[in-house]
Amino acid sequence: MLEKMSYEQANTITNNWLDECSKLRRLDSAAIKQKLKEGFEPAQKGFRPISKEKLKYWKPELTVLLLS
């Protein structure tokens, strides 16, 4: 869903989502928002996220959690 969006659009959507999540469970939203910013900046430069195949190889335990 966030693919091919501008930095501002993606940042607004994820920040709104985090705000809604905080209503259900307290989050350290400043730390999370900083991590998201760190992820969005490389994406702006054209860096792509890790593929499912590479994730399965490098972090199989994380793959199980994400895909279950």
N, C-alpha and C positions, 0 to 999 in steps of 0.2 A: 504494500500500500504506500509506503513512504518512498518507493523507488521513483526516480525522476522528478521529485518535488524539489522546490528551492530549499535552501538551508532554513530560511525563515518559516516556511510552511511546515516543514518537518519538525522544527524546533517548537513551534506553537502547538502542534498536535501532540507531541510527546509531553510537553510541559502541562498541557491541559489534562492528559491522561494521568500523569503523576499526581496532579492536584486532586483528581477524583479518587485515586488509590489512597491518598493520604487521609481522605475522609473515612475510609474503611479501616485503615491501619496506619499508625504513625510511621512516617518515613523520614529519613534524613535527606530531605528533598534537595538541599543545597549540594550535597555530595553526589547524589544521583544525577542532578542536572549538569554538574561539572563533567562527570563521566560521559554523559550523552554529548555534550559539547565537544569533548575530546574525540568522540567517535564520528560526529558529523563533519568536523573539519577535514579529516583525511578523505571522507566521502566526497566533499566538494572538489577535491583535487583529482578525483577519479579512482581512488582506491576502492576496491570491492571487498565485501565481507568474505570470510572463509567459506568455501563450498562445503556442502554436506559430506562429500566424500573425504575431504581433508579433515573435517571435524571428526568424522568417525575414526580416522587413523590416529590423529593427534590427541583427541580427548574423547575416547569411547564412553566414559562415564557421564560426561556432559551430554553427549549425543542421546544416551538413554533417557536422561531427564527431560531434554527438550522435545524429543519425539514420542514420549509416552503420553 
